[in-house]
Amino acid sequence: MDTAIQLYTLRDVDETPSDLLSRVAETTFDGVEFAGAPDAAAVDALDETGLDAAAAHVGIEELEDRRGRVLDACEDADCDTVVVPVLDESNFESRAAVEAAADRLTAVGDAVADRGFRLAYHNHDHEFTDLGGTTGFELLVESVGDTVSVELDTGWALAAGEDPAALLRRLGDVPLVHLKDVDADAARPVELGEGDLDAAACADAAREVGAEWIIYEHDEPSNPLTSLPHGAAALDALR
């Protein structure tokens, strides 16, 4: 498995894309996951550093309304996977709402597949509503079409009360996995190794289901520039 960092982790670092990706390239990360569609400066920085683009997080509205521009940017970055980072809680309040959300994702997934791209959905914790015998998240996964994959965020799954390693195995085909540690009781992200996530078990499960990328993300790092090498070393030990 290759390793990457979700650049949302470094959003508060005031540096050019070239300088920021140069920092990433000094670690053992193989690539980056963009928070938004990559711009020309980011594409140049990939070329300069030799890093790969694991994926790009892009909101569903942007993929519906400005899809051509987004996919052109991803194509320039050799980024073949676009991830919808979140759908709001109202989409998981009932079976009908989940099925409507699945139809919406499938429509986008079909459209990006026509351009040769893959769509995935990234979970938080609010998708895991109890819908009587299943959760909103698992119903979503069952209801989307073949052009929609999953990027499982293990930390948010844990915060929702799930066993993320077991969930990975149930899902069976997860190309992208976020290794995020959390204080599960507080549903608060922490540095990898400081919370309740069994990262080794999650990495083993990710490997079993054929994950292509394990991706480090910390939503609220106290110091992003120390979180970067810490995450790189932690994921390197788990690959």
Secondary structure, DSSP 8 states (H G I E B T S, - for coil): -EEEEEGGGGTT----HHHHHHHHHTSS--EEEEES---HHHHHHHHHH--EEEEEE--HHHHHHSHHHHHHHHHHTT--EEEE----GGGGSSHHHHHHHHHHHHHHHHHHHTTT-EEEEE--STT--B-SSSBHHHHHHHHS-TTEEEEEEHHHHHHTT--HHHHHHHH---SEEEE-EEETTTTEEE-TTSSS--HHHHHHHHHHTT-SEEEE--SS-S-HHHHHHHHHHHHHHH-
